[in-house]
Amino acid sequence: MDGVHDLGGMHGFGAVVEPGGGAPYHERWEPRIMALHLLVTLQGIGAGPSGRATRERMDPVRYLEAAYFERWLWSAEQRLLAAGTIAPGEVEHVMERLAASGPEPPPYRDPDQAARAVDWLRQGIPMEPAARPRFTPGQPVRVRRMRPAGHTRCPRYVRGALGVVERVQGVDQLPDLADGGQDAPVEPVYAVAFRSEELWGPGQEPAWTVMLDLWESYLEAAT
């Protein structure tokens, strides 16, 4: 959907590149949210669409007010609620109990669980090679003009733009359907390069290249 989460290229939301922006975390609590989000998936204790698709359902005002990992925390909680792993109001109850017990939360250590999580991250989920991709490296392509009503991994700012296929990444399920729990086709995924002027027109800064991974059904041959 074209919601508040899809802000690429829009003015009025501050600088894109800021000092320290390359650091993965800026507060002590942030890596804990990353770990929580990982464990929801690894342990199979969450339900509903993926974290990203769930975050798109946040109230627009709340989304803009929240920090990056606050949005991740919200989506993790929603997925736990959807699965029945936690009950409504349970998070607030635990927050009150922790606030009464002191500034530091009680430690919890599970070395086996931590080892499984690290091993899972190191293995990754590699894509299968594409047997018959429609497009080839070096081929010009155009992103289809569309207005999807639900989740999509095709950003609004790139629709209708002309790009060049850099490489074929492999095949993966179409997230527009898969993240909604529907049967989803497996499609080739392409790394496509776009010139910044093609996306947003000329600006004061030098031109640069934007690289996106796009599913085959998002693309059409450039004419």
C-alpha positions in Angstrom: 0.0 0.0 0.0 1.1 3.6 -0.4 1.3 4.6 3.2 3.3 6.7 5.5 6.0 4.1 5.7 6.9 4.7 2.0 8.7 8.0 2.2 11.5 7.6 -0.3 12.3 10.9 -2.0 9.9 13.0 -0.1 10.9 16.4 1.4 10.3 17.7 4.9 11.5 14.7 7.0 15.0 15.7 7.7 18.4 14.7 6.3 18.8 11.1 5.0 22.5 11.0 5.9 23.4 12.2 9.4 26.5 11.8 11.6 26.6 8.4 13.2 23.9 7.1 10.9 26.0 4.1 9.9 26.0 2.7 13.5 23.6 -0.2 13.9 22.4 0.9 17.3 22.3 4.2 19.2 20.6 3.2 22.5 21.2 0.2 24.9 17.7 -1.1 24.4 17.8 -1.2 20.6 19.8 -4.5 20.2 17.4 -6.1 22.7 14.5 -5.3 20.3 16.5 -6.8 17.4 17.0 -10.0 19.4 13.4 -10.1 20.4 12.3 -9.7 16.8 14.7 -12.5 15.7 13.4 -14.9 18.4 9.8 -14.3 17.5 10.6 -15.7 14.1 13.1 -18.3 15.2 10.9 -19.8 17.9 7.8 -19.7 15.8 5.8 -17.8 18.5 4.4 -15.0 16.3 1.6 -15.0 13.8 0.3 -12.8 11.1 2.3 -11.2 8.3 6.0 -10.5 8.5 7.3 -7.7 10.8 7.6 -5.3 7.9 4.1 -5.9 6.6 2.8 -5.6 10.2 4.5 -2.2 10.7 2.7 -0.8 7.7 -0.5 -1.1 9.7 0.7 1.3 12.4 -1.3 4.5 12.8 0.4 7.1 10.6 0.9 9.6 13.3 2.3 7.0 15.7 4.5 5.7 12.9 6.1 9.1 12.3 6.5 9.8 16.1 8.2 6.4 16.8 11.9 5.7 16.4 13.0 2.9 14.1 13.3 0.2 16.8 10.1 1.4 18.5 8.3 0.3 15.3 10.0 -3.0 15.4 8.9 -3.5 19.0 5.3 -2.6 18.1 5.3 -5.2 15.3 6.8 -7.9 17.5 4.1 -7.3 20.1 1.4 -7.4 17.4 2.7 -10.7 16.1 2.9 -12.2 19.6 -0.7 -11.1 20.3 -1.9 -12.5 17.0 -0.4 -15.9 17.9 -1.9 -15.9 21.4 1.7 -16.1 22.9 0.8 -13.1 25.0 -2.6 -11.7 26.1 -3.9 -8.2 25.7 -2.6 -6.0 28.6 0.1 -8.5 29.6 2.9 -6.3 28.3 1.6 -3.3 30.3 1.4 -5.5 33.4 5.0 -6.7 33.1 6.1 -3.1 32.5 4.5 -2.0 35.8 6.1 -4.9 37.6 9.6 -4.2 36.2 9.2 -0.5 37.0 8.5 -1.4 40.6 11.5 -3.7 40.8 14.2 -1.2 39.9 15.9 0.4 36.9 17.5 -2.8 35.6 15.4 -5.7 34.2 16.2 -9.1 35.7 18.8 -11.0 33.6 17.8 -14.0 31.6 20.3 -16.3 29.9 19.7 -19.2 27.6 23.0 -20.2 26.0 21.4 -22.9 23.8 18.9 -20.5 22.4 21.5 -17.9 21.8 23.7 -20.4 20.0 20.8 -21.5 17.7 20.0 -17.9 16.9 23.6 -17.1 16.0 23.9 -20.2 13.9 20.6 -19.3 12.1 21.9 -15.8 11.3 25.2 -17.2 10.0 23.6 -19.6 7.7 21.1 -17.1 6.3 18.4 -18.1 3.8 20.1 -18.2 0.4 17.9 -17.8 -2.7 17.6 -20.7 -5.2 19.0 -19.8 -8.6 16.5 -18.6 -11.2 16.2 -21.2 -14.0 14.5 -19.1 -16.6 14.7 -15.4 -15.8 12.8 -13.1 -18.1 15.4 -10.4 -17.9 19.2 -10.5 -18.1 22.1 -8.4 -16.7 22.5 -5.2 -18.7 18.9 -5.2 -19.9 16.9 -1.9 -19.5 13.6 -2.5 -17.7 10.8 -0.2 -16.5 8.9 -0.6 -13.2 5.2 -1.1 -13.7 2.9 1.7 -12.7 0.6 0.3 -10.0 -1.2 1.2 -6.8 -1.3 -2.0 -4.7 -4.0 -2.0 -2.0 -1.9 -4.2 0.3 1.7 -4.9 1.2 4.3 -4.7 -1.5 8.1 -4.5 -1.8 8.0 -2.2 -4.8 8.5 1.4 -3.5 6.2 4.1 -4.7 9.0 6.4 -5.9 10.4 3.8 -8.4 7.1 2.9 -10.2 7.3 4.0 -13.8 11.0 4.6 -13.7 13.6 3.2 -16.1 16.4 1.1 -14.7 19.0 -1.5 -15.7 19.3 -5.0 -14.4 22.6 -5.5 -12.7 22.2 -9.2 -11.8 19.7 -11.9 -11.1 19.6 -12.5 -7.4 17.7 -15.8 -7.4 14.1 -16.7 -6.8 11.8 -16.0 -3.9 8.0 -15.9 -3.1 6.2 -12.7 -4.2 6.0 -10.9 -0.8 2.8 -9.0 -1.8 0.9 -12.3 -1.4 3.2 -14.3 0.9 3.2 -11.8 3.7 -0.6 -11.8 3.6 -0.7 -15.6 4.1 -1.8 -16.3 0.6 -0.4 -18.8 -1.9 2.4 -16.8 -3.6 4.2 -17.6 -6.8 8.0 -18.0 -6.8 9.6 -15.4 -9.0 13.0 -14.3 -10.1 14.4 -11.3 -8.1 16.6 -8.8 -9.8 19.0 -6.1 -8.6 18.0 -3.1 -10.6 20.1 0.1 -10.8 18.4 3.5 -11.2 19.9 6.9 -11.7 18.8 9.5 -9.1 17.7 11.9 -11.8 15.4 9.3 -13.3 13.7 8.9 -9.9 13.5 12.5 -8.6 14.9 14.8 -11.4 18.1 16.9 -11.1 19.1 18.3 -7.7 21.8 20.4 -6.1 23.8 17.4 -5.1 25.7 15.2 -7.6 23.8 12.3 -9.2 24.0 8.9 -7.6 22.8 5.3 -8.2 19.9 3.7 -6.3 20.0 -0.2 -6.3 16.8 -2.1 -5.5 15.9 -5.8 -5.4 12.6 -6.1 -7.4 10.5 -9.1 -8.2 9.8 -10.0 -11.8 6.1 -9.1 -11.8 7.1 -5.5 -10.8 9.0 -5.1 -14.1 8.4 -4.9 -17.8 10.7 -4.7 -20.8 11.7 -1.1 -21.6 10.5 0.1 -24.9 
